[in-house]
Amino acid sequence: MSTVPRLVIAAPASGTGKTTVATGLMAAFTEAGLTVSAHKVGPDYIDPGYHALATGRPGRNLDAYLCGPDQVAPLFLHGSAGADLAVVEGVMGLYDGASGYGELASTAQVAKLLRAPVVLVVDASAQSRSVAALVHGFASWDPGVRLAGVILNKVGSDRHEELLRAALDEAGVPVLGALRRAPQVQTPSRHLGLVPVAERQAEAVDSVRAQAAQVREGCDLKALLALAHSAPELPGTAWDPARAVARDGADSVTGKPVVAVAGGAAFTFSYAEHAELLTAAGAEVAVFDPLRDERLPAGTRALVIGGGFPEMYAAELSANEPLRRSVVALAASGAPVVAECAGLLYLSRSLDGEPMCGVLPADARMSQRLTLGYREAVALSDNALAAAGTRVRGHEFHRTVLEPGAGTSPAWGMTHPARRVEGHVQDGVHASYLHVHWAAEPSLARRLAAGAAARPPLEAPRG
């Protein structure tokens, strides 16, 4: 059982300022001396970076589609261990979930699974009394969701705030904050959402401080904290990476083989649980930056290159020829190399005309078309990441095209929403656009760690 105080910050729709408010609350409570645990509903990698900056703890995801509803509370309990307060930022609108699956993966579903009160962030910039009808609709739609208050965002004036508060008073919904328009708290966006923290560290620190100041000035922090404390006990056991990888009687590998994990500004997409699972499986996780480091970490026996924005750094990645040679040498040795999305592009021959590693016989380019959505897939062959027949749920999110998109031995057979093959399996390489949350299938981490343990350490390439 857990009694950690908790709040879910939701909104009627995307673009209302939910991330600004949630991050500002996390930072304000942290600055007040509380240990705050930050969580994000859905598969988003970028918002948790800002949450981590605000709290000093890893930002974690809660995705009922990727990991299953039964894993939401255990993952929350794991992430919030030792915290005085947990703040959960929702995804899209409160009731928006996986397309065609009803409430699955929605903020509302996660709030119910966590037995947490919901605070609705409303963009009030173009309404006054109508705000009461909007909030009433959201509060009454699902009796299982406890909508306990509202934070009004983009309020134009004192008079505007008076009208909004009077309307919501009639509706019987407490106003827990009213925030004026403040350009200095905004975070810049581009083709896949917010610009990650790693690409604008100093500016991001300033933005989070401004968000905290805005929230302190405009929100009733005492009332919000009291609301968080009103959350009932949450039954269940915290997710544990050691227990997860020991499932089915598997033992951890010995010798602590080094698994290199790409990081830095070009490769920012990773779930915190992946490194925890690899460590629990017996591996030593060594993070490196492909923009700066000219060789893989000493003793590397396997490589993970996750998602990110290599298209923004194609010239710099290409210019780091020593590291590209190290990656090619590791792949050629047959060592496990697992690449997701950005990693797939980095392993290709070229990205927008810039030479990449050339491990895969494919070329990548930017596209105007956004590929976005949840996927169901099955491993078509035994490979470095998964045994043949392993079924996973994943997520695609990119504006690039790889040609060919599938090799002679594809990584996955997509089974939903459309049937197709995707990705490349080549010797020890598994490369795909599909993002998978390993907490849902810990055998992926076990298999990778075991594959690393079976390889000799990488020797530095000559010349």
ZIHU-V615283 format. One record per pair of residues at least 6 apart in sequence whose ideal C-beta (glycine too) atoms are under 6 Angstrom apart, sorted by the first residue. I is the first residue (numbers start at 1). J is the second residue. If there is no record, write none. Layout:
i:I j:J
i:I j:J
This chain:
i:1 j:233
i:1 j:235
i:2 j:77
i:2 j:234
i:3 j:233
i:4 j:80
i:4 j:83
i:4 j:86
i:5 j:85
i:5 j:228
i:5 j:229
i:6 j:86
i:6 j:116
i:6 j:228
i:6 j:231
i:7 j:87
i:7 j:119
i:7 j:228
i:8 j:88
i:8 j:111
i:8 j:116
i:8 j:118
i:9 j:21
i:9 j:22
i:9 j:89
i:9 j:119
i:10 j:90
i:10 j:94
i:10 j:107
i:10 j:118
i:10 j:120
i:11 j:18
i:11 j:121
i:12 j:93
i:13 j:93
i:14 j:92
i:16 j:121
i:16 j:123
i:17 j:121
i:17 j:153
i:18 j:121
i:19 j:47
i:20 j:185
i:20 j:211
i:21 j:121
i:21 j:151
i:22 j:87
i:22 j:89
i:23 j:50
i:23 j:54
i:23 j:211
i:24 j:211
i:24 j:212
i:24 j:214
i:24 j:215
i:25 j:87
i:25 j:215
i:26 j:36
i:26 j:38
i:26 j:51
i:26 j:54
i:26 j:55
i:26 j:87
i:27 j:54
i:27 j:208
i:27 j:212
i:28 j:212
i:28 j:215
i:28 j:216
i:29 j:36
i:29 j:85
i:30 j:36
i:30 j:55
i:31 j:212
i:34 j:84
i:34 j:85
i:35 j:83
i:35 j:84
i:36 j:55
i:36 j:85
i:37 j:79
i:37 j:80
i:37 j:83
i:37 j:86
i:38 j:51
i:38 j:55
i:38 j:59
i:38 j:87
i:39 j:60
i:39 j:62
i:39 j:88
i:40 j:47
i:40 j:48
i:40 j:61
i:40 j:89
i:41 j:62
i:41 j:90
i:41 j:91
i:41 j:107
i:41 j:110
i:42 j:63
i:42 j:91
i:43 j:63
i:43 j:395
i:45 j:269
i:46 j:193
i:46 j:194
i:46 j:196
i:48 j:59
i:49 j:196
i:49 j:197
i:50 j:197
i:51 j:59
i:52 j:58
i:52 j:59
i:53 j:197
i:53 j:204
i:53 j:208
i:54 j:208
i:58 j:272
i:60 j:79
i:60 j:272
i:62 j:72
i:62 j:110
i:64 j:72
i:64 j:104
i:64 j:105
i:64 j:109
i:65 j:98
i:65 j:104
i:65 j:105
i:65 j:374
i:66 j:393
i:66 j:437
i:66 j:440
i:67 j:437
i:67 j:439
i:67 j:440
i:72 j:110
i:72 j:113
i:73 j:113
i:73 j:236
i:74 j:236
i:74 j:238
i:74 j:239
i:75 j:239
i:76 j:114
i:77 j:238
i:78 j:238
i:78 j:239
i:80 j:86
i:85 j:228
i:90 j:107
i:91 j:107
i:94 j:107
i:94 j:108
i:94 j:138
i:95 j:106
i:95 j:108
i:96 j:106
i:97 j:103
i:97 j:104
i:97 j:105
i:97 j:106
i:98 j:104
i:98 j:105
i:98 j:374
i:103 j:109
i:108 j:142
i:108 j:145
i:111 j:118
i:111 j:145
i:112 j:144
i:115 j:232
i:115 j:234
i:116 j:231
i:117 j:146
i:117 j:148
i:117 j:227
i:118 j:145
i:118 j:147
i:119 j:149
i:119 j:151
i:120 j:147
i:120 j:150
i:121 j:151
i:121 j:153
i:122 j:150
i:122 j:152
i:123 j:153
i:123 j:154
i:124 j:131
i:124 j:152
i:124 j:155
i:124 j:164
i:125 j:154
i:128 j:163
i:129 j:167
i:131 j:164
i:131 j:167
i:132 j:167
i:132 j:168
i:132 j:170
i:132 j:171
i:135 j:150
i:135 j:171
i:135 j:173
i:136 j:171
i:139 j:147
i:148 j:227
i:149 j:174
i:149 j:176
i:150 j:173
i:150 j:175
i:151 j:176
i:151 j:177
i:152 j:164
i:152 j:178
i:153 j:179
i:154 j:181
i:155 j:161
i:155 j:178
i:155 j:180
i:161 j:178
i:165 j:175
i:168 j:175
i:176 j:220
i:176 j:223
i:176 j:224
i:177 j:218
i:177 j:219
i:178 j:218
i:179 j:214
i:179 j:218
i:182 j:214
i:184 j:210
i:185 j:210
i:185 j:211
i:185 j:214
i:187 j:194
i:187 j:207
i:188 j:195
i:191 j:399
i:196 j:268
i:197 j:204
i:198 j:265
i:198 j:268
i:199 j:265
i:241 j:276
i:241 j:277
i:241 j:280
i:242 j:280
i:244 j:442
i:245 j:277
i:245 j:280
i:245 j:281
i:245 j:442
i:245 j:446
i:250 j:446
i:252 j:281
i:252 j:282
i:253 j:282
i:253 j:449
i:253 j:450
i:253 j:453
i:255 j:453
i:256 j:284
i:257 j:283
i:257 j:301
i:257 j:452
i:257 j:453
i:258 j:284
i:258 j:286
i:258 j:297
i:258 j:299
i:258 j:300
i:258 j:301
i:259 j:278
i:259 j:283
i:259 j:285
i:259 j:302
i:259 j:452
i:260 j:286
i:260 j:288
i:260 j:296
i:260 j:297
i:260 j:300
i:260 j:303
i:261 j:285
i:261 j:287
i:261 j:304
i:262 j:290
i:262 j:305
i:263 j:287
i:263 j:289
i:264 j:289
i:264 j:291
i:266 j:291
i:266 j:308
i:266 j:310
i:266 j:313
i:267 j:306
i:267 j:308
i:267 j:342
i:268 j:308
i:269 j:306
i:269 j:307
i:269 j:308
i:270 j:306
i:271 j:437
i:273 j:439
i:274 j:438
i:275 j:285
i:277 j:438
i:277 j:442
i:277 j:445
i:278 j:285
i:278 j:445
i:278 j:449
i:279 j:285
i:281 j:445
i:281 j:446
i:281 j:449
i:282 j:449
i:283 j:449
i:283 j:452
i:286 j:297
i:288 j:297
i:290 j:317
i:290 j:323
i:291 j:316
i:294 j:322
i:294 j:323
i:295 j:326
i:295 j:460
i:296 j:326
i:296 j:458
i:299 j:457
i:300 j:458
i:301 j:335
i:301 j:452
i:301 j:455
i:301 j:457
i:302 j:335
i:302 j:336
i:302 j:448
i:302 j:452
i:303 j:330
i:303 j:337
i:304 j:338
i:305 j:339
i:305 j:343
i:305 j:346
i:306 j:340
i:306 j:343
i:307 j:340
i:307 j:341
i:307 j:342
i:308 j:342
i:310 j:317
i:310 j:342
i:310 j:345
i:310 j:346
i:311 j:366
i:314 j:351
i:314 j:352
i:314 j:354
i:315 j:354
i:318 j:354
i:318 j:355
i:324 j:357
i:325 j:461
i:326 j:461
i:327 j:357
i:328 j:357
i:329 j:461
i:330 j:458
i:331 j:337
i:331 j:359
i:331 j:429
i:334 j:427
i:334 j:428
i:335 j:428
i:335 j:455
i:336 j:384
i:336 j:428
i:336 j:448
i:336 j:451
i:336 j:452
i:337 j:428
i:337 j:429
i:338 j:384
i:338 j:385
i:338 j:430
i:339 j:347
i:339 j:431
i:340 j:435
i:341 j:398
i:341 j:433
i:344 j:431
i:345 j:351
i:345 j:364
i:346 j:356
i:347 j:357
i:347 j:359
i:347 j:360
i:347 j:431
i:348 j:356
i:348 j:360
i:348 j:362
i:348 j:363
i:348 j:364
i:349 j:358
i:349 j:363
i:350 j:356
i:350 j:363
i:351 j:364
i:352 j:365
i:352 j:366
i:360 j:424
i:362 j:402
i:362 j:404
i:363 j:403
i:364 j:400
i:364 j:402
i:365 j:401
i:366 j:400
i:367 j:399
i:367 j:400
i:367 j:401
i:370 j:399
i:371 j:396
i:371 j:398
i:372 j:397
i:374 j:395
i:375 j:394
i:375 j:396
i:375 j:414
i:376 j:393
i:376 j:415
i:376 j:416
i:377 j:392
i:377 j:412
i:377 j:414
i:378 j:391
i:378 j:413
i:379 j:386
i:379 j:388
i:379 j:390
i:380 j:410
i:380 j:413
i:381 j:388
i:381 j:409
i:381 j:425
i:382 j:388
i:383 j:425
i:383 j:430
i:384 j:428
i:384 j:430
i:384 j:451
i:385 j:430
i:385 j:444
i:392 j:436
i:392 j:441
i:394 j:434
i:394 j:435
i:394 j:436
i:395 j:435
i:396 j:433
i:406 j:421
i:406 j:422
i:407 j:424
i:409 j:425
i:410 j:421
i:410 j:423
i:411 j:423
i:411 j:425
i:411 j:430
i:411 j:432
i:412 j:422
i:412 j:423
i:412 j:432
i:412 j:434
i:413 j:421
i:414 j:420
i:414 j:422
i:423 j:431
i:423 j:432
i:424 j:431
i:438 j:444
i:438 j:445
